[in-house]
């Protein structure tokens, strides 16, 4: 088992953040969400864009749709995956570092 230093913890946090955002929001993964969610946009009277999410189907399909529409829910599973990769597949660390750098960059970009 790898030793968890503070820098590794920071990397895991940022990697989990980026993976979560990738699955829930990013256009590049919309094909993953498409079978489970219908997303439409409309403009309100103030010119603000409002996003409407409709969860498709029943049973397992609906359950996955509910999961994918919830940032906090996907965050738990993303964190579990990131920690599992770190703990049991040490060669995945480079992938986690890449996700972490992208996550930190996204936070910096959103604040500028």
mmCIF file of the C-alpha atoms, coordinates in Angstrom:
data_MODEL
# 
_entry.id   MODEL 
# 
loop_
_atom_site.group_PDB 
_atom_site.id 
_atom_site.type_symbol 
_atom_site.label_atom_id 
_atom_site.label_alt_id 
_atom_site.label_comp_id 
_atom_site.label_asym_id 
_atom_site.label_entity_id 
_atom_site.label_seq_id 
_atom_site.pdbx_PDB_ins_code 
_atom_site.Cartn_x 
_atom_site.Cartn_y 
_atom_site.Cartn_z 
_atom_site.occupancy 
_atom_site.B_iso_or_equiv 
_atom_site.pdbx_formal_charge 
_atom_site.auth_seq_id 
_atom_site.auth_comp_id 
_atom_site.auth_asym_id 
_atom_site.auth_atom_id 
_atom_site.pdbx_PDB_model_num 
ATOM 1   C CA . UNK A 1 1   ? 0.000   0.000  0.000   1.00 0.00 ? 1   UNK A CA 1 
ATOM 2   C CA . UNK A 1 2   ? 1.349   3.443  -0.896  1.00 0.00 ? 2   UNK A CA 1 
ATOM 3   C CA . UNK A 1 3   ? 2.011   5.948  1.833   1.00 0.00 ? 3   UNK A CA 1 
ATOM 4   C CA . UNK A 1 4   ? -0.467  8.831  1.679   1.00 0.00 ? 4   UNK A CA 1 
ATOM 5   C CA . UNK A 1 5   ? 1.461   12.088 1.991   1.00 0.00 ? 5   UNK A CA 1 
ATOM 6   C CA . UNK A 1 6   ? -0.218  15.483 2.045   1.00 0.00 ? 6   UNK A CA 1 
ATOM 7   C CA . UNK A 1 7   ? 0.793   16.149 -1.569  1.00 0.00 ? 7   UNK A CA 1 
ATOM 8   C CA . UNK A 1 8   ? -0.732  12.842 -2.671  1.00 0.00 ? 8   UNK A CA 1 
ATOM 9   C CA . UNK A 1 9   ? -3.931  13.770 -0.837  1.00 0.00 ? 9   UNK A CA 1 
ATOM 10  C CA . UNK A 1 10  ? -4.047  17.114 -2.672  1.00 0.00 ? 10  UNK A CA 1 
ATOM 11  C CA . UNK A 1 11  ? -3.510  15.287 -5.980  1.00 0.00 ? 11  UNK A CA 1 
ATOM 12  C CA . UNK A 1 12  ? -6.339  12.872 -5.176  1.00 0.00 ? 12  UNK A CA 1 
ATOM 13  C CA . UNK A 1 13  ? -8.666  15.746 -4.269  1.00 0.00 ? 13  UNK A CA 1 
ATOM 14  C CA . UNK A 1 14  ? -8.008  17.640 -7.500  1.00 0.00 ? 14  UNK A CA 1 
ATOM 15  C CA . UNK A 1 15  ? -8.178  14.435 -9.576  1.00 0.00 ? 15  UNK A CA 1 
ATOM 16  C CA . UNK A 1 16  ? -11.541 13.567 -8.050  1.00 0.00 ? 16  UNK A CA 1 
ATOM 17  C CA . UNK A 1 17  ? -12.828 17.094 -8.685  1.00 0.00 ? 17  UNK A CA 1 
ATOM 18  C CA . UNK A 1 18  ? -11.763 16.987 -12.338 1.00 0.00 ? 18  UNK A CA 1 
ATOM 19  C CA . UNK A 1 19  ? -13.150 13.488 -12.964 1.00 0.00 ? 19  UNK A CA 1 
ATOM 20  C CA . UNK A 1 20  ? -16.470 14.494 -11.423 1.00 0.00 ? 20  UNK A CA 1 
ATOM 21  C CA . UNK A 1 21  ? -16.679 17.626 -13.543 1.00 0.00 ? 21  UNK A CA 1 
ATOM 22  C CA . UNK A 1 22  ? -15.714 15.646 -16.636 1.00 0.00 ? 22  UNK A CA 1 
ATOM 23  C CA . UNK A 1 23  ? -18.546 13.161 -16.120 1.00 0.00 ? 23  UNK A CA 1 
ATOM 24  C CA . UNK A 1 24  ? -21.275 15.609 -15.075 1.00 0.00 ? 24  UNK A CA 1 
ATOM 25  C CA . UNK A 1 25  ? -20.650 18.735 -17.145 1.00 0.00 ? 25  UNK A CA 1 
ATOM 26  C CA . UNK A 1 26  ? -18.119 18.463 -19.956 1.00 0.00 ? 26  UNK A CA 1 
ATOM 27  C CA . UNK A 1 27  ? -19.297 18.283 -23.562 1.00 0.00 ? 27  UNK A CA 1 
ATOM 28  C CA . UNK A 1 28  ? -16.711 15.625 -24.422 1.00 0.00 ? 28  UNK A CA 1 
ATOM 29  C CA . UNK A 1 29  ? -18.548 13.113 -22.201 1.00 0.00 ? 29  UNK A CA 1 
ATOM 30  C CA . UNK A 1 30  ? -22.084 14.071 -23.231 1.00 0.00 ? 30  UNK A CA 1 
ATOM 31  C CA . UNK A 1 31  ? -22.334 10.726 -25.053 1.00 0.00 ? 31  UNK A CA 1 
ATOM 32  C CA . UNK A 1 32  ? -22.157 9.014  -21.641 1.00 0.00 ? 32  UNK A CA 1 
ATOM 33  C CA . UNK A 1 33  ? -25.043 11.112 -20.280 1.00 0.00 ? 33  UNK A CA 1 
ATOM 34  C CA . UNK A 1 34  ? -27.182 11.087 -23.461 1.00 0.00 ? 34  UNK A CA 1 
ATOM 35  C CA . UNK A 1 35  ? -28.874 7.687  -22.914 1.00 0.00 ? 35  UNK A CA 1 
ATOM 36  C CA . UNK A 1 36  ? -29.919 8.762  -19.413 1.00 0.00 ? 36  UNK A CA 1 
ATOM 37  C CA . UNK A 1 37  ? -30.588 12.507 -19.561 1.00 0.00 ? 37  UNK A CA 1 
ATOM 38  C CA . UNK A 1 38  ? -32.317 14.977 -21.876 1.00 0.00 ? 38  UNK A CA 1 
ATOM 39  C CA . UNK A 1 39  ? -30.857 18.442 -21.398 1.00 0.00 ? 39  UNK A CA 1 
ATOM 40  C CA . UNK A 1 40  ? -32.491 21.540 -22.843 1.00 0.00 ? 40  UNK A CA 1 
ATOM 41  C CA . UNK A 1 41  ? -31.702 25.228 -22.474 1.00 0.00 ? 41  UNK A CA 1 
ATOM 42  C CA . UNK A 1 42  ? -33.995 28.237 -22.548 1.00 0.00 ? 42  UNK A CA 1 
ATOM 43  C CA . UNK A 1 43  ? -33.483 31.919 -22.016 1.00 0.00 ? 43  UNK A CA 1 
ATOM 44  C CA . UNK A 1 44  ? -35.453 33.701 -19.305 1.00 0.00 ? 44  UNK A CA 1 
ATOM 45  C CA . UNK A 1 45  ? -36.738 37.287 -19.469 1.00 0.00 ? 45  UNK A CA 1 
ATOM 46  C CA . UNK A 1 46  ? -33.437 38.601 -18.056 1.00 0.00 ? 46  UNK A CA 1 
ATOM 47  C CA . UNK A 1 47  ? -31.421 36.907 -20.806 1.00 0.00 ? 47  UNK A CA 1 
ATOM 48  C CA . UNK A 1 48  ? -30.059 34.242 -18.469 1.00 0.00 ? 48  UNK A CA 1 
ATOM 49  C CA . UNK A 1 49  ? -29.792 30.701 -19.810 1.00 0.00 ? 49  UNK A CA 1 
ATOM 50  C CA . UNK A 1 50  ? -31.687 28.140 -17.766 1.00 0.00 ? 50  UNK A CA 1 
ATOM 51  C CA . UNK A 1 51  ? -30.800 24.478 -18.095 1.00 0.00 ? 51  UNK A CA 1 
ATOM 52  C CA . UNK A 1 52  ? -33.527 21.853 -17.732 1.00 0.00 ? 52  UNK A CA 1 
ATOM 53  C CA . UNK A 1 53  ? -32.586 18.237 -17.087 1.00 0.00 ? 53  UNK A CA 1 
ATOM 54  C CA . UNK A 1 54  ? -35.077 15.453 -17.734 1.00 0.00 ? 54  UNK A CA 1 
ATOM 55  C CA . UNK A 1 55  ? -34.152 12.008 -16.478 1.00 0.00 ? 55  UNK A CA 1 
ATOM 56  C CA . UNK A 1 56  ? -35.022 9.330  -19.035 1.00 0.00 ? 56  UNK A CA 1 
ATOM 57  C CA . UNK A 1 57  ? -36.481 5.887  -18.580 1.00 0.00 ? 57  UNK A CA 1 
ATOM 58  C CA . UNK A 1 58  ? -37.294 3.726  -15.607 1.00 0.00 ? 58  UNK A CA 1 
ATOM 59  C CA . UNK A 1 59  ? -35.467 1.290  -13.378 1.00 0.00 ? 59  UNK A CA 1 
ATOM 60  C CA . UNK A 1 60  ? -31.696 1.121  -13.742 1.00 0.00 ? 60  UNK A CA 1 
ATOM 61  C CA . UNK A 1 61  ? -31.681 3.668  -16.584 1.00 0.00 ? 61  UNK A CA 1 
ATOM 62  C CA . UNK A 1 62  ? -33.496 6.195  -14.386 1.00 0.00 ? 62  UNK A CA 1 
ATOM 63  C CA . UNK A 1 63  ? -31.202 5.442  -11.435 1.00 0.00 ? 63  UNK A CA 1 
ATOM 64  C CA . UNK A 1 64  ? -28.104 6.101  -13.559 1.00 0.00 ? 64  UNK A CA 1 
ATOM 65  C CA . UNK A 1 65  ? -29.747 9.277  -14.891 1.00 0.00 ? 65  UNK A CA 1 
ATOM 66  C CA . UNK A 1 66  ? -30.351 10.499 -11.347 1.00 0.00 ? 66  UNK A CA 1 
ATOM 67  C CA . UNK A 1 67  ? -26.748 9.734  -10.476 1.00 0.00 ? 67  UNK A CA 1 
ATOM 68  C CA . UNK A 1 68  ? -25.351 11.554 -13.533 1.00 0.00 ? 68  UNK A CA 1 
ATOM 69  C CA . UNK A 1 69  ? -27.496 14.615 -12.856 1.00 0.00 ? 69  UNK A CA 1 
ATOM 70  C CA . UNK A 1 70  ? -26.110 14.976 -9.329  1.00 0.00 ? 70  UNK A CA 1 
ATOM 71  C CA . UNK A 1 71  ? -22.650 16.515 -8.983  1.00 0.00 ? 71  UNK A CA 1 
ATOM 72  C CA . UNK A 1 72  ? -22.379 15.426 -5.343  1.00 0.00 ? 72  UNK A CA 1 
ATOM 73  C CA . UNK A 1 73  ? -23.399 11.831 -6.119  1.00 0.00 ? 73  UNK A CA 1 
ATOM 74  C CA . UNK A 1 74  ? -20.897 11.450 -8.953  1.00 0.00 ? 74  UNK A CA 1 
ATOM 75  C CA . UNK A 1 75  ? -18.306 13.077 -6.688  1.00 0.00 ? 75  UNK A CA 1 
ATOM 76  C CA . UNK A 1 76  ? -18.549 10.240 -4.179  1.00 0.00 ? 76  UNK A CA 1 
ATOM 77  C CA . UNK A 1 77  ? -18.074 7.598  -6.877  1.00 0.00 ? 77  UNK A CA 1 
ATOM 78  C CA . UNK A 1 78  ? -15.286 9.576  -8.549  1.00 0.00 ? 78  UNK A CA 1 
ATOM 79  C CA . UNK A 1 79  ? -13.466 9.871  -5.241  1.00 0.00 ? 79  UNK A CA 1 
ATOM 80  C CA . UNK A 1 80  ? -13.889 6.138  -4.634  1.00 0.00 ? 80  UNK A CA 1 
ATOM 81  C CA . UNK A 1 81  ? -12.476 5.355  -8.080  1.00 0.00 ? 81  UNK A CA 1 
ATOM 82  C CA . UNK A 1 82  ? -9.540  7.747  -7.675  1.00 0.00 ? 82  UNK A CA 1 
ATOM 83  C CA . UNK A 1 83  ? -8.606  6.347  -4.257  1.00 0.00 ? 83  UNK A CA 1 
ATOM 84  C CA . UNK A 1 84  ? -8.995  2.763  -5.489  1.00 0.00 ? 84  UNK A CA 1 
ATOM 85  C CA . UNK A 1 85  ? -6.721  3.445  -8.474  1.00 0.00 ? 85  UNK A CA 1 
ATOM 86  C CA . UNK A 1 86  ? -4.161  5.111  -6.226  1.00 0.00 ? 86  UNK A CA 1 
ATOM 87  C CA . UNK A 1 87  ? -4.257  2.359  -3.651  1.00 0.00 ? 87  UNK A CA 1 
ATOM 88  C CA . UNK A 1 88  ? -4.338  -0.760 -5.827  1.00 0.00 ? 88  UNK A CA 1 
ATOM 89  C CA . UNK A 1 89  ? -2.826  0.353  -9.144  1.00 0.00 ? 89  UNK A CA 1 
ATOM 90  C CA . UNK A 1 90  ? 0.207   2.548  -8.444  1.00 0.00 ? 90  UNK A CA 1 
ATOM 91  C CA . UNK A 1 91  ? 0.954   2.907  -12.169 1.00 0.00 ? 91  UNK A CA 1 
ATOM 92  C CA . UNK A 1 92  ? -2.265  4.934  -12.478 1.00 0.00 ? 92  UNK A CA 1 
ATOM 93  C CA . UNK A 1 93  ? -0.670  7.758  -10.484 1.00 0.00 ? 93  UNK A CA 1 
ATOM 94  C CA . UNK A 1 94  ? 0.479   9.589  -13.622 1.00 0.00 ? 94  UNK A CA 1 
ATOM 95  C CA . UNK A 1 95  ? -3.151  9.613  -14.860 1.00 0.00 ? 95  UNK A CA 1 
ATOM 96  C CA . UNK A 1 96  ? -4.264  10.969 -11.476 1.00 0.00 ? 96  UNK A CA 1 
ATOM 97  C CA . UNK A 1 97  ? -1.594  13.694 -11.613 1.00 0.00 ? 97  UNK A CA 1 
ATOM 98  C CA . UNK A 1 98  ? -2.824  14.710 -15.077 1.00 0.00 ? 98  UNK A CA 1 
ATOM 99  C CA . UNK A 1 99  ? -6.419  14.902 -13.796 1.00 0.00 ? 99  UNK A CA 1 
ATOM 100 C CA . UNK A 1 100 ? -5.230  16.876 -10.761 1.00 0.00 ? 100 UNK A CA 1 
ATOM 101 C CA . UNK A 1 101 ? -3.332  19.408 -12.863 1.00 0.00 ? 101 UNK A CA 1 
ATOM 102 C CA . UNK A 1 102 ? -6.363  19.812 -15.129 1.00 0.00 ? 102 UNK A CA 1 
ATOM 103 C CA . UNK A 1 103 ? -8.610  20.214 -12.077 1.00 0.00 ? 103 UNK A CA 1 
ATOM 104 C CA . UNK A 1 104 ? -6.370  22.858 -10.507 1.00 0.00 ? 104 UNK A CA 1 
ATOM 105 C CA . UNK A 1 105 ? -6.152  24.676 -13.840 1.00 0.00 ? 105 UNK A CA 1 
ATOM 106 C CA . UNK A 1 106 ? -9.947  24.626 -14.166 1.00 0.00 ? 106 UNK A CA 1 
ATOM 107 C CA . UNK A 1 107 ? -10.337 26.171 -10.706 1.00 0.00 ? 107 UNK A CA 1 
ATOM 108 C CA . UNK A 1 108 ? -7.770  28.843 -11.485 1.00 0.00 ? 108 UNK A CA 1 
ATOM 109 C CA . UNK A 1 109 ? -9.458  29.609 -14.817 1.00 0.00 ? 109 UNK A CA 1 
ATOM 110 C CA . UNK A 1 110 ? -12.887 29.886 -13.203 1.00 0.00 ? 110 UNK A CA 1 
ATOM 111 C CA . UNK A 1 111 ? -11.540 32.468 -10.724 1.00 0.00 ? 111 UNK A CA 1 
ATOM 112 C CA . UNK A 1 112 ? -9.944  34.746 -13.347 1.00 0.00 ? 112 UNK A CA 1 
# 
